[in-house]
Amino acid sequence: MTLTLESLPNEVWLIIFSYLPSRHTWRAFFGINRRLNRLLTSNLIHHTIDSKDMSYAEIVQLLENHDENLHVHQWQTEFISHAHAICLENDFDYEILINRWIARKANWKLPLLRTIYILPEALNKIGDLLCDQKFVQIVQTQLQYLYLVFDQADSTYEYILSLIVEKRISCPVMILEVMKGHLYQDWEREDLYDIKYPLCLTRTVRLTISLQHSSELTLLLVSKALPLLEYLSVTIEQPRVDLIIKRKQPTKSIKLCENDLCYANATGTKLRSFVLRQIQLEDLLTLFNTLIFPRLDTLILVDIFDKSLDNLLVFQQLVGPSNLPSLERNQFQFLLRFPAKCEYEWIQRYNNSNGWLFDNVGFHIDERIAERSCSSPLASIEDSLVIYSIPFDVLKHMRTVHNYELFCRHSTTSRRNFIRRNMEWLCKWTNKEVPLIESLQTVGNVKSLHCDFFAINSQVQINITPSDTNLCRNLHSLTFRLTDVIGIDSMQHSLLQLILDVSPHLSYLNVRWRDLSFCSGNYPMIEHVHLMLGWDGVRFDVIRFNAIIPKVRYLTFDGKQLVRRKDMVAFLCQLLMDKSYFCELLLLQINKNGNVQLRPREKENTKEEIVAKIDRLKDSTAAQIEFSYHNMLTIWFH
């Protein structure tokens, strides 16, 4: 019997489909026969509208169905109507998917849409979408999963959160994830209490949110606000009252108050899982001493801090079986922080059989990079006593890890198969080889890593050739920063090259050109590069860049040293005049997030001069040029 491709069983076809992007699957297999058509349109496959690796012309053709070929038109129409998810990664996605398509369509024809996933670079104009009545209606009636990823808890986050509350945008799973938390915060920002509209998310079962102060927990735990809430993850962005006092800000309505919880009829009776990050131990005790959590089976406490060990005994009692009867022992994870001076007292009072009720505990002194202000780039180092549960699964809930210690401890005490999508690594620069290697071995299971290194001492030299060439096997996204506190030469940039050399699947890189220019390797796997240009005297070298990143598809330039309008043509000629460079480029953006407003006539004159001098841009069917925001120049290549 001869086995044909069409006669393969459904299980094999599903495996084949899993290796291809959604649109390639539909383009290749839709229309072969009825069985494959039924398989593609079934609930076994959840298709995503994602513009990654798509040209401008391909996206327009897909969304507007202008293709005259009947078969092409048919698969495009069916693909859109059976899409379960939309993913927006950057401004390019937003302009195409929202401005050109969703905003202009009376009927979006998305009956199966269940998930919307939006990354930081696409959040700049998301307020327009949240104000669109069509979008609000889809959220309220059919959306199951709304995932918004913010770079930090800044004004954009505050604005989006207020719109969600105002429009009562609610779906079963709502994740408002903030990736960075160590940067200087604006201590006068508004919080949930300042929003004019009451919190009322009636459909939400699972919520991830960042709050300014612990007092806002009261609003989340009011039964009328979130009547169906069972899974809650909260990060307190401004937890340290002592810092607020130093900045002479009022402490009223900042700390969690037992009277407020009782007056608001706050309750935790339906809550089954609770992840709480960056809160004072005193506020945590107030919460658990006031409310009852009879169904809570999972409790994760991350970066809970106090100035002394006096409250530890009460903490043990409140998280014990008598107060949390449903809490599963293996689902209780914690990481507590105290001043390093408490170490001796901890050893004497609590590291014995009757001083600590739990036997799954470890501790060590950790070097922590202290909070710094915008005016002072120099970060200070403060030691803290870290007490944590073993196995150390709490690391996957941490947003920021300092130096190497927790990484090294994690590698010996945690369970296997640790996976973390985003993580920040704040590190004091070191010339020690072993901690870096051990840290990278643990980082190997992180998908997105933000590295900030602070050069505190001048003893800096790293020369590492790791035996394991696949340390960062799962790392797909890397943001690398080196804070210049002292003079730094090329010898000190070897850490970036080390990470690149051991990351075979890295596809996104956000880095200063100065740091990247010192690398000597060749990294064809990197397709998306965000380059920061600064006042460091290192001029961008296209030949050098092409040798390091030969197959870039998305290239953006940002930074303090923006390309001036009068230099724009010369800069583009340097990039695009030689056709042997950037052969696979799909998107080029210059002056990303630029704040200089150009007049319309200036933009047109610049575009005309660019087209006149660069042959690759003269064919309008091969390239699309526009100033999409202020002085940011965007070029799409077909």
C-alpha positions, 0 to 999 in steps of 0.5 A, a space after each residue: 500500500 502506498 501512503 500519500 501525504 493526504 492520508 497521514 493521521 490527524 495526530 501526525 498533521 497536528 505535529 506538523 502544524 506545531 512546527 509552522 507559524 499559523 499563516 504558513 500552515 494555512 497558506 500551505 495546507 488549506 484547500 488540499 482536501 476537506 479533512 485538512 480544512 476541518 482540522 485547520 478550522 477545529 478547536 484543536 488548533 488555536 491560530 494567532 494573528 502575529 505580524 512577526 517576520 511579515 512584510 508590510 505588503 503581506 500584512 496589508 494583503 492578509 488583512 484587506 483581502 486584496 489578492 485576486 487569486 481565489 484560493 489565496 483570498 479564501 485561505 486569508 478570509 478563513 484564517 482571519 475568521 478562525 483566529 483565536 489570538 492577536 499578538 502586538 509586539 511593537 508600533 509597527 504591529 499597532 499601526 498595521 493591525 489597529 490603525 489600518 484594519 481594526 479601527 477602519 472595519 465596521 465588522 472585525 470578523 473575529 468570532 473566535 478571538 479569545 486572546 489579545 497579547 500586547 508587548 511594551 512597544 505596542 502599548 503607546 497608543 493602546 488607549 485608543 483601542 480601549 476607548 473603542 466601543 467595538 473593542 470593549 464589546 468584544 472584551 465583554 462578550 468573547 475575550 477570555 485572556 487579556 495580557 498586557 506587558 509593560 516595561 515599568 510602572 510609569 504613566 503609561 501603566 497608570 493611564 491604561 489601568 485607569 481606562 480599564 477601571 473606567 470602561 469596566 473592561 473585564 475578562 476571565 484572565 487579566 494580566 498586567 505584567 510590569 517587567 522592571 521594578 528597580 528604576 526610580 519611581 515618581 512618588 507623587 503618582 496616582 493610585 487606585 484611590 485616585 481613579 474617579 470610577 469604582 473598581 468593578 471587574 465582574 468577569 475576572 477570575 485570574 488577575 495580575 496587577 501592580 499597585 503603588 501602595 499596599 493600602 490599595 489591596 483593600 480595593 481588590 479584596 472587596 467582593 463587589 469589585 472582583 466577585 469571581 476572583 480566585 487567583 491574584 498576583 500583586 506587586 507593590 511598586 512603592 513599598 518602602 515607607 521610609 523612602 517616601 518619608 525621606 522624599 517628604 511625601 505624605 504617608 496617609 493612605 499608603 500603609 494597609 490598615 485593619 480598620 479600612 479592611 473591615 470598613 470596606 468588607 474586604 474578604 478573601 473567602 474565594 481566593 485560592 492562589 495568592 502571589 504577593 511581591 514587595 510588601 512590608 512584613 507589617 502590612 502582610 501581618 495586618 492582611 492575614 490577621 484581619 481577613 480569613 482565607 479558607 480556600 487558599 491552597 497556594 501562597 507565594 511571598 516574594 521580597 517581604 521585608 522588615 527592619 528587625 526579626 521581631 515579627 517572625 514568630 507572628 508570621 509563622 503563626 498566621 501562615 500556619 494550619 490553624 489560620 490557613 487550613 487549605 494551604 498545601 505545604 509544597 505550595 507555600 513559598 517565601 523570600 524574606 529580607 532583613 538588614 544584614 546585621 540581623 544574621 547573628 540574631 537569626 542564627 541564635 534565635 531562629 536557626 534551631 529546632 524550636 525557633 522556626 516552625 518550618 524545616 524547609 528554610 535556607 538563608 544567606 547574606 545577599 548583596 543587593 543593589 540599592 535604589 538609585 535616583 535619576 540624577 545619580 547613576 552610581 548605584 550603592 550596594 547594601 547587604 541583606 539577610 535573605 531567608 527563603 523556603 527550600 526548594 527555592 521555586 520562588 525564583 520564578 516569581 521574582 522580577 529582579 535578582 541581584 548579583 549571583 548569590 540567589 542564582 547559585 543557591 537556586 541551582 542547588 536547592 530548586 526543583 528541576 525544569 525551572 522556566 521564567 519568561 522575564 527576569 532582571 539581573 542587576 549585578 555588580 561587575 566582577 572578575 570572578 569566573 565561577 559565579 558568572 558561569 553558575 549564574 548563566 547555567 541557571 539563566 539557561 531556562 529564562 526566556 527573556 533577560 534584562 542585564 544591568 551591570 554596575 562597574 563599582 570597582 576597577 578590578 575588571 577583567 573577564 576571560 571565560 571559555 565555558 565548556 558548556 556551549 549551551 548554557 542559555 539554551 532557552 534565552 530568546 530575548 536579551 537587554 544588556 546595560 553596563 553603567 559607566 561609573 569608571 572608564 571602561 575598555 573593550 576587555 570589560 565587554 566580554 560578558 556580553 559576548 559570553 552571553 551571546 556565545 552561549 545563547 544559540 536561540 537568541 533572537 532579540 537584542 537590546 543593547 548599546 552600540 558601544 557594548 556590541 561594537 566590542 564583540 568579535 563573534 558572528 550571530 546569525 540567529 539574532 533577527 531583531 536588534 534595538 540599538 542605543 546610540 549615546 554620547 560615548 564617542 563611538 560612531 556606528 559602523 555598518 560594516 562592523 555591525 553587519 559582521 556581528 549581526 549578518 541576518 537582522 530583520 528588524 533594526 531600530 535606533 534609539 538613545 540620547 544621540 538621535 540622528 538629526 534631520 540634516 544627517 538623516 540622509 547621510 545616515 541612511 546612505 551609510 546603511 542602505 547604499 550597499 545592497 550587500 548589507 541588510 539583505 533580509 531587513 523587513 523593518 528599519 526605524 530611526 529615532 525610535 521614541 524621538 521627541 523632536 516634532 518635525 513639520 510636515 513639509 520637513 518630513 516630505 523634503 527628507 523623504 524625497 531626498 532619501 528616495 532620490 539618493 538610495 536606489 533600494 527605496 525608489 520602487 514604491 512596491 519594494 519599500 514603504 517610507 514614512 515618519 510615523 511619530 515625530 522625527 521617527 523614520 520608519 521604512 518597511 521592506 517588502 
